[in-house]
């Protein structure tokens, strides 16, 4: 089932290759059917997933604990290296509590992204082939349990994203695409070096050969004592953790590696901004949870305070930058930087509450920020501008749109009853419970205040009051004697149409439902998070002694 979930978009891409470029509607329908089928399979996987089984983590005594589900493991590449032994790479995939929610999120956002791409007119065939390749690569990263396979999927993501921004983006699309590519590639180079070092430091407990298996790497007893990343080589383990962490931090993005994100978001077409914020940013923090912490638990403990500091910087700095923006899309982009800081803060707490909040925030941020970028795209299609001061009083003329914007912005703010509140509450409960991050959490709380400032101020300027001078639209008196809004150069329906409602309503429902009853998501990840925290605790005590 997992293989089908991963490769369905690629199959759709191959089908699209055989479709003439002139058949744009068929190309769109093939992509949508593949995305919907992927979503159905993800739901079936969720229904069959047993949340009582924890994922694999590094035990205190070096033993591997836990169990993955829906596992597929096959030999892939085998090569005799002479005196260096043999190169053994496996097609090894599976899910646990850390990844099952991300699989569902990826399937959901990918399907919504296809609907959002319906209005793409430029080189439709090439666009959807690249889009489907990106969807498969993202899904592959979340299920890969072989480090080499994870790295392959990680690198494959770069290619379609580079072209999707560079060809279908805004006026400065080439600059934004190259900046995104170079930043991510910089981190990937270090990831490759650490991956090779780990390969020659770990032996498979069954075959006694070197292995790329993340399961084997999570067990400290499988490390060769004198190897470069063996348990006794403290300095190199610290270096490996740091460079690997930087590679993932660039994707988050964490300050000061964040500067690629606003440019990429502003220049990317709306569907790609949705994918970028909804899924790609989560791969950074997922990589930390899947690789950094269980493979280098003692270094994680020593770094908790520093990670928390950077989380607080993300929260406050991102909020301040969002407050200063005049471009609506850039404001949402900086708000993503701020909200991913909550994830870093929860991870730094190192306890069940904080890490549960962090992973739940990853899911909620994916749905909320996808909704925000879709809403920005809707108003841009009509007004051909994203400047906040070009609007005013829109609630009177676009009531449905204004209502969904209100839900999305208050969810981003963390209003009780909406999903953003639950995840942020868990993060702060965990952070205050940890001696390491308690005072950092006290400072980070200010991010909520600043978040309210930029969100409510923007809401007031765009939707309340009267039309502003030099606005992006005119008010005309209709035959019925009432004022009607008329966007410049826009001849379509003013409020949301059926396709736009199909994109946004599911996200609104999820946001409200998970704000009232979060257990469908939290229940799936709790067991794996608890096991991860449990097996890290003895490491903490040992290092403190």
VENSULDA-V69936 format. One record per pair of residues at least 6 apart in sequence whose C-alpha atoms are under 8 Angstrom apart, sorted by the first residue. I is the first residue (numbers start at 0). J is the second residue. D is the distance in Angstrom with one decimal. If there is no record, write none. Layout:
i;j;d
I;J;D
I;J;D
//
This chain:
i;j;d
0;40;7.2
0;44;7.6
0;69;7.3
1;69;6.8
1;71;7.9
1;92;7.5
1;93;7.3
1;142;7.8
3;37;7.8
4;37;5.3
4;40;6.4
4;41;7.0
4;138;7.7
5;135;5.2
5;136;7.6
5;138;5.5
5;139;5.7
6;135;5.7
7;33;6.1
7;34;7.8
7;36;8.0
7;37;6.6
7;135;7.4
8;30;7.2
8;33;5.9
8;34;6.8
8;37;8.0
8;131;4.7
8;132;6.5
8;134;6.4
8;135;5.8
9;128;7.9
9;131;5.8
9;132;5.6
9;135;6.4
11;29;6.3
11;30;6.1
11;33;6.1
11;128;8.0
11;131;7.1
12;30;7.6
12;127;7.1
12;128;4.7
12;129;7.8
12;131;5.9
12;132;7.1
13;128;7.7
14;29;7.8
15;26;5.9
15;29;7.3
15;124;6.9
15;127;8.0
15;128;6.9
16;124;7.6
16;128;7.6
18;25;7.8
18;26;7.0
20;122;7.9
20;123;7.3
20;124;5.7
23;123;6.3
23;124;7.1
26;123;7.6
26;124;6.6
26;127;7.4
27;113;7.6
27;117;6.8
27;127;7.5
30;113;6.9
30;127;7.0
30;131;7.3
31;110;6.5
31;113;6.0
31;114;7.3
34;106;6.9
34;109;6.4
34;110;4.9
34;113;7.6
35;110;6.1
37;106;6.2
38;103;7.2
38;106;5.0
38;107;6.3
38;110;7.4
41;102;6.8
41;103;5.7
41;106;6.9
42;103;7.1
45;99;7.2
45;103;7.8
48;68;7.2
49;523;7.9
50;96;6.9
50;522;6.7
50;523;4.8
50;524;7.0
50;525;7.8
50;526;6.6
51;526;6.0
52;65;6.6
52;66;6.1
52;67;7.7
52;95;7.8
52;526;6.6
52;527;7.3
53;64;8.0
53;65;4.8
53;66;5.8
53;67;7.4
53;95;6.6
53;96;6.8
53;526;5.1
53;527;4.1
53;528;7.8
53;530;6.3
54;64;7.4
54;65;4.7
54;66;5.0
54;67;5.5
54;94;7.9
54;95;4.9
54;96;6.4
54;97;7.6
54;526;7.9
54;527;5.1
54;530;7.6
55;63;6.3
55;64;5.2
55;65;4.5
55;66;5.6
55;67;6.8
55;214;6.4
55;217;7.4
55;527;8.0
56;63;6.1
56;64;5.7
56;65;6.8
56;214;7.6
56;217;5.7
56;218;7.3
56;293;5.6
56;530;7.3
56;531;5.9
56;534;7.2
57;63;5.6
57;64;6.8
57;217;4.7
57;218;4.9
57;219;6.7
57;293;5.4
57;294;7.1
57;296;7.9
57;531;7.7
57;534;6.4
57;535;7.6
58;64;6.3
58;218;6.8
58;219;7.8
58;534;4.9
58;535;7.3
59;534;5.6
59;535;7.0
59;536;8.0
59;537;5.8
59;538;6.4
60;219;8.0
60;220;7.9
61;218;5.1
61;219;4.5
61;220;4.8
61;221;7.9
62;218;5.4
62;219;7.1
62;220;6.7
63;214;7.4
63;215;7.6
63;217;6.7
63;218;5.1
65;527;8.0
65;530;7.8
66;95;7.5
67;93;5.8
67;94;5.5
67;95;5.2
68;93;5.7
68;94;5.4
68;95;6.3
69;92;8.0
69;93;5.4
69;94;6.5
70;91;7.3
70;92;5.6
70;93;4.3
70;94;7.2
71;90;7.4
71;91;5.7
71;92;5.4
71;93;6.5
72;89;6.7
72;90;5.5
72;91;4.3
72;92;6.5
73;89;5.7
73;90;5.1
73;91;6.5
74;87;7.8
74;88;6.7
74;89;4.6
74;90;6.1
75;87;7.8
75;88;5.6
75;89;4.7
75;90;5.6
76;86;7.4
76;87;5.9
76;88;4.9
76;89;6.6
77;85;7.0
77;86;5.4
77;87;4.8
77;88;6.4
78;85;5.5
78;86;4.8
78;87;6.7
79;85;4.3
79;86;6.2
80;86;6.6
84;208;7.5
84;209;7.8
85;208;7.2
85;209;7.3
86;209;7.2
86;210;7.7
87;208;7.7
87;209;7.0
87;210;6.0
87;211;7.5
88;145;7.5
88;147;7.0
88;148;8.0
88;210;7.0
88;211;6.4
89;145;6.5
89;148;7.7
89;211;7.8
89;212;7.8
90;145;7.0
90;148;6.8
91;143;6.2
91;144;5.4
91;145;5.5
91;148;7.7
91;212;7.7
92;142;5.2
92;143;4.5
92;144;5.1
92;145;7.2
93;142;5.3
93;143;6.7
93;144;6.6
94;141;7.9
94;142;5.7
95;524;7.7
95;527;6.9
96;523;5.5
96;524;4.0
96;525;7.1
96;526;7.0
96;527;5.2
96;528;7.4
97;285;7.6
97;288;7.7
97;289;7.6
97;358;7.5
97;524;5.9
97;527;6.7
97;528;7.4
98;141;5.7
98;142;6.6
98;285;8.0
99;523;7.6
99;524;7.9
100;362;7.0
100;520;6.7
100;523;7.4
100;524;7.5
101;141;6.8
101;362;6.9
102;138;6.3
102;141;6.6
102;142;7.8
104;278;7.4
104;362;6.6
104;365;7.1
104;366;7.7
105;134;7.8
105;137;7.4
105;138;6.5
105;277;7.9
105;278;6.1
106;138;7.9
108;273;7.5
108;274;6.6
108;277;6.7
108;278;7.4
108;365;7.9
108;366;7.5
108;369;7.4
109;134;6.4
109;274;7.0
111;502;5.5
112;270;5.0
112;271;7.4
112;273;6.7
112;274;6.8
113;270;7.4
114;498;7.1
114;502;6.6
115;269;7.2
115;270;5.4
115;373;7.5
115;499;7.6
115;502;7.1
116;269;7.9
116;270;5.8
121;167;7.4
126;163;6.9
129;159;5.0
129;160;7.9
129;162;7.9
129;163;7.2
130;159;6.8
130;163;7.6
132;156;7.8
132;159;6.8
133;155;7.5
133;156;5.4
133;159;5.8
133;160;7.0
136;152;4.9
136;153;6.8
136;155;6.1
136;156;5.6
137;152;7.0
137;153;7.5
137;156;6.7
137;278;7.6
137;279;7.2
139;149;7.1
139;152;5.9
140;149;5.2
140;150;7.8
140;152;5.6
140;153;6.2
140;282;7.7
141;282;7.7
141;285;7.9
143;149;5.2
144;212;6.2
144;213;5.4
144;214;6.9
145;211;5.4
145;212;4.4
145;213;5.5
145;214;8.0
146;194;6.9
146;211;5.2
146;212;6.0
146;213;5.9
147;194;7.5
147;211;6.1
150;191;7.6
154;187;7.6
157;180;6.4
157;183;7.7
160;176;7.8
160;271;7.9
161;176;5.2
161;177;7.1
161;179;7.4
161;180;6.3
162;176;7.4
163;267;7.5
163;271;7.3
164;172;5.9
164;173;7.5
164;175;7.4
164;176;5.6
164;263;7.3
164;266;6.8
164;267;4.9
164;268;7.0
164;271;7.5
165;172;4.9
165;173;4.8
165;174;7.9
165;175;7.4
165;176;5.2
165;177;7.9
165;267;8.0
166;172;7.1
166;173;7.7
167;267;7.1
167;268;6.3
168;266;4.9
168;267;4.4
168;268;5.2
169;265;7.5
169;266;4.4
169;267;6.4
169;268;7.2
170;266;7.0
171;266;6.3
172;263;7.8
172;266;5.3
172;267;7.0
175;259;7.1
175;262;5.3
175;263;5.0
175;266;6.7
176;263;6.6
178;259;6.0
179;259;5.5
179;260;7.5
179;263;6.7
182;249;7.0
182;256;8.0
182;259;7.2
183;246;7.4
183;249;6.5
183;250;6.8
185;246;7.4
186;242;7.8
186;243;7.6
186;245;6.4
186;246;3.7
186;247;7.1
186;249;6.8
187;246;6.0
189;242;6.0
189;243;6.4
189;246;6.8
190;242;7.2
190;243;5.4
190;246;6.4
193;239;5.8
193;242;7.9
193;243;6.9
194;211;7.7
196;227;6.7
196;228;6.5
197;211;7.6
197;216;7.5
197;228;6.2
198;209;5.9
198;210;5.5
198;211;5.5
199;209;6.0
199;210;7.8
199;226;7.2
199;227;8.0
200;209;7.5
200;222;5.5
200;223;5.4
200;226;5.0
200;227;6.4
200;228;5.7
200;229;5.9
201;209;5.7
201;210;6.4
201;215;7.3
201;216;6.3
201;221;5.5
201;222;4.4
201;223;6.0
201;229;8.0
202;208;5.2
202;209;4.5
202;210;6.0
202;215;7.5
202;221;5.4
202;222;6.4
202;223;7.2
203;209;6.0
203;210;5.8
203;212;7.9
203;215;6.1
203;221;6.8
204;215;7.4
204;221;6.5
213;290;7.5
215;221;6.5
216;222;7.5
216;294;6.2
217;293;5.5
217;294;5.0
218;294;7.7
219;230;7.2
219;294;7.8
222;228;7.9
222;229;5.5
222;230;7.0
223;229;5.6
223;230;7.9
224;230;6.3
224;231;6.4
225;231;6.9
225;232;7.2
226;232;7.4
227;235;6.6
227;236;8.0
228;235;6.0
228;236;5.4
228;239;7.8
229;236;7.6
230;236;7.8
236;295;7.1
236;298;7.6
237;298;6.0
240;291;6.3
240;295;6.6
240;298;6.9
240;299;8.0
243;291;7.1
244;287;6.7
244;291;6.7
246;283;7.9
247;282;7.5
247;283;4.3
247;284;6.7
247;286;6.3
247;287;6.7
248;256;7.2
248;283;5.9
248;284;7.4
249;256;5.2
249;257;6.7
249;283;7.3
250;279;7.3
250;280;5.6
250;281;7.9
250;282;6.9
250;283;4.9
251;257;7.9
251;280;4.7
251;281;6.5
251;282;7.3
251;283;4.7
251;284;6.3
251;336;7.8
251;339;6.9
252;260;7.3
252;280;6.8
252;283;7.5
252;336;6.6
252;339;7.7
253;309;7.1
253;310;7.6
253;313;6.5
253;336;7.3
253;340;7.5
254;309;6.7
254;312;7.0
254;313;6.0
257;336;7.5
260;332;7.0
261;329;5.9
261;332;5.5
261;333;6.7
263;272;7.8
264;272;5.4
264;275;7.8
264;328;7.3
264;329;7.1
264;332;6.4
265;328;6.1
265;329;6.0
265;332;7.9
269;372;6.6
269;373;6.5
269;375;8.0
269;376;5.5
270;373;7.5
272;369;7.9
272;372;6.6
273;368;7.4
273;369;4.7
273;370;7.8
273;372;5.9
273;373;6.9
274;369;7.4
276;335;7.2
276;365;6.6
276;368;6.4
276;369;6.6
277;364;7.0
277;365;3.8
277;366;6.3
277;368;6.2
277;369;5.3
278;365;6.1
281;361;6.1
281;365;7.8
284;342;7.5
284;343;7.5
291;299;7.4
292;298;8.0
292;299;5.7
293;531;7.6
293;535;7.9
296;535;6.4
296;538;6.8
297;538;6.1
297;539;7.0
297;542;7.0
300;349;7.9
300;538;7.9
300;539;6.2
303;347;4.7
303;348;7.0
303;349;7.4
303;435;7.1
303;436;7.9
304;347;6.7
304;435;5.8
304;436;6.3
306;343;6.6
306;344;7.1
306;347;5.6
307;343;6.5
307;344;4.9
307;346;7.9
307;347;5.1
307;348;7.4
307;436;6.2
307;439;6.7
308;344;7.9
308;439;6.6
309;340;7.5
309;343;7.6
310;339;7.8
310;340;4.3
310;341;6.3
310;342;7.5
310;343;4.8
310;344;4.9
311;340;6.3
311;341;7.6
311;344;6.8
311;439;6.6
311;440;7.5
311;442;7.2
311;443;5.2
312;340;7.4
313;336;6.1
313;337;5.1
313;338;7.8
313;339;7.3
313;340;4.7
314;336;7.1
314;337;4.0
314;338;6.2
314;339;7.5
314;340;4.8
314;341;6.6
314;443;6.5
314;446;5.5
315;337;6.5
315;443;6.8
315;445;7.0
315;446;5.0
315;449;7.5
316;337;7.0
317;333;5.2
317;334;5.9
317;335;7.6
317;336;5.3
317;337;4.3
318;333;6.8
318;334;6.0
318;337;5.6
318;446;6.4
318;449;5.8
318;450;5.7
318;453;7.6
319;449;6.9
320;330;7.6
320;333;6.2
321;329;7.3
321;330;4.5
321;331;7.0
321;332;7.8
321;333;5.1
321;334;5.9
321;453;6.5
322;330;7.2
322;449;7.6
322;450;8.0
322;452;7.1
322;453;4.7
323;330;7.9
324;330;5.4
325;386;5.7
325;387;5.7
325;388;7.3
326;385;5.4
326;386;4.7
326;387;6.2
327;375;6.9
327;385;5.3
327;386;6.2
327;387;5.9
328;372;7.0
328;375;6.3
328;385;6.8
331;368;7.7
331;371;7.1
331;372;7.3
334;450;7.7
335;364;7.9
335;368;7.1
337;446;7.7
338;364;7.4
339;361;7.6
339;364;7.9
341;357;6.8
341;360;7.6
341;423;6.9
341;426;6.7
342;356;7.5
342;357;4.3
342;358;7.1
342;360;6.3
342;361;6.8
342;426;7.5
343;357;7.1
344;353;7.6
344;357;7.6
344;426;7.0
344;430;6.9
344;436;7.8
344;440;7.7
345;352;7.9
345;353;4.1
345;354;5.2
345;355;7.8
345;356;6.3
345;357;4.9
345;425;8.0
345;426;4.7
345;427;7.3
345;429;6.5
345;430;6.2
346;353;6.1
346;354;5.0
346;357;6.2
347;353;7.7
347;430;7.7
347;436;7.0
348;354;7.2
348;429;5.9
348;430;4.9
348;432;7.8
348;433;5.6
348;435;7.0
348;436;5.9
349;429;8.0
349;433;7.6
349;532;6.7
350;429;6.3
350;433;7.4
350;532;5.9
351;429;7.1
351;525;7.9
351;528;6.2
351;529;5.6
351;532;6.2
352;425;5.6
352;426;6.6
352;428;6.5
352;429;4.6
353;425;5.9
353;426;4.5
353;427;7.0
353;428;6.8
353;429;3.9
353;430;6.0
354;426;7.2
354;429;7.6
354;528;6.7
355;422;8.0
355;425;7.0
355;426;7.6
355;521;7.2
355;524;7.3
355;525;6.6
355;528;6.5
356;421;7.7
356;422;4.6
356;423;6.4
356;424;7.3
356;425;4.5
356;426;4.6
356;429;7.8
357;422;6.9
357;423;8.0
357;425;7.8
357;426;6.1
358;524;8.0
359;422;5.5
359;520;7.3
359;521;6.7
360;419;7.0
360;422;4.9
360;423;6.8
363;418;6.2
363;419;6.1
363;422;7.5
363;510;7.4
364;411;7.7
364;419;7.3
366;506;6.1
366;509;7.9
366;510;7.3
367;407;6.1
367;410;6.9
367;411;6.5
367;419;8.0
367;506;7.3
367;510;7.1
368;411;7.7
370;407;6.6
370;503;6.3
370;506;6.6
370;507;8.0
371;404;7.4
371;407;6.3
371;408;7.5
373;503;7.6
374;400;7.9
374;404;6.9
375;385;7.4
377;495;7.9
377;499;7.8
378;384;7.9
378;385;7.6
379;385;5.9
381;486;6.2
381;487;7.8
381;488;8.0
381;489;5.6
381;491;8.0
381;493;7.4
382;471;5.8
382;472;7.0
382;486;5.5
382;487;6.3
382;488;7.8
382;489;7.1
383;471;7.9
383;487;8.0
384;471;7.2
387;457;7.0
387;460;7.1
387;461;6.3
388;460;7.0
388;461;7.3
388;467;7.3
388;470;7.5
389;461;7.9
389;467;6.6
389;468;7.8
389;469;6.6
389;470;4.4
389;471;5.3
390;460;7.0
390;461;4.9
390;462;7.4
390;466;6.4
390;467;6.3
390;470;5.7
390;471;6.4
390;472;7.9
391;459;7.9
391;460;5.6
391;461;4.2
391;462;5.2
391;463;5.9
391;464;6.1
391;465;5.5
391;466;4.6
391;467;5.8
391;470;7.9
392;460;7.8
392;461;6.3
392;462;4.5
392;463;4.4
392;464;4.9
392;465;4.7
392;466;5.5
393;401;7.2
393;461;6.3
393;462;4.4
393;463;6.8
393;466;7.8
394;400;7.8
394;401;5.3
394;402;8.0
394;462;4.8
394;463;6.4
395;462;7.8
396;483;7.3
396;484;6.4
396;493;8.0
396;494;7.6
397;493;6.9
397;494;5.0
397;495;7.9
398;494;7.4
399;494;6.7
399;495;6.8
400;494;6.3
400;495;6.2
401;462;6.9
403;503;7.8
403;507;7.3
405;458;7.7
406;507;7.2
407;507;7.4
408;454;6.4
409;417;7.7
409;454;8.0
410;417;5.3
410;418;6.3
410;419;5.1
410;420;7.1
410;510;7.2
411;419;5.9
412;419;7.2
412;420;7.8
412;447;6.8
412;450;6.1
412;451;5.9
412;454;7.3
413;419;4.7
413;420;4.0
413;421;7.8
413;423;7.1
413;447;7.8
414;420;5.5
415;421;7.5
415;514;7.2
416;511;6.7
416;514;4.8
416;515;5.4
417;510;5.8
417;511;5.0
417;512;7.6
417;513;6.9
417;514;3.8
417;515;6.7
418;510;5.2
418;511;6.3
418;512;7.5
418;513;5.1
418;514;3.6
418;515;7.4
418;517;7.5
419;510;7.8
419;514;7.0
420;514;7.0
421;514;6.4
421;517;7.6
427;440;6.5
430;436;5.3
430;437;5.6
430;439;7.9
430;440;5.8
431;437;4.4
431;438;7.6
431;440;6.3
431;441;7.9
471;486;6.3
471;487;6.4
472;484;6.7
472;485;5.5
472;486;4.2
472;487;5.6
473;484;5.9
473;485;5.2
473;486;6.3
473;487;7.4
474;482;5.9
474;483;5.5
474;484;4.8
474;485;6.1
475;482;5.3
475;483;5.1
475;484;6.4
475;485;7.0
476;482;4.5
476;483;6.1
477;483;6.4
484;493;7.6
485;493;7.8
513;519;7.9
513;520;8.0
//
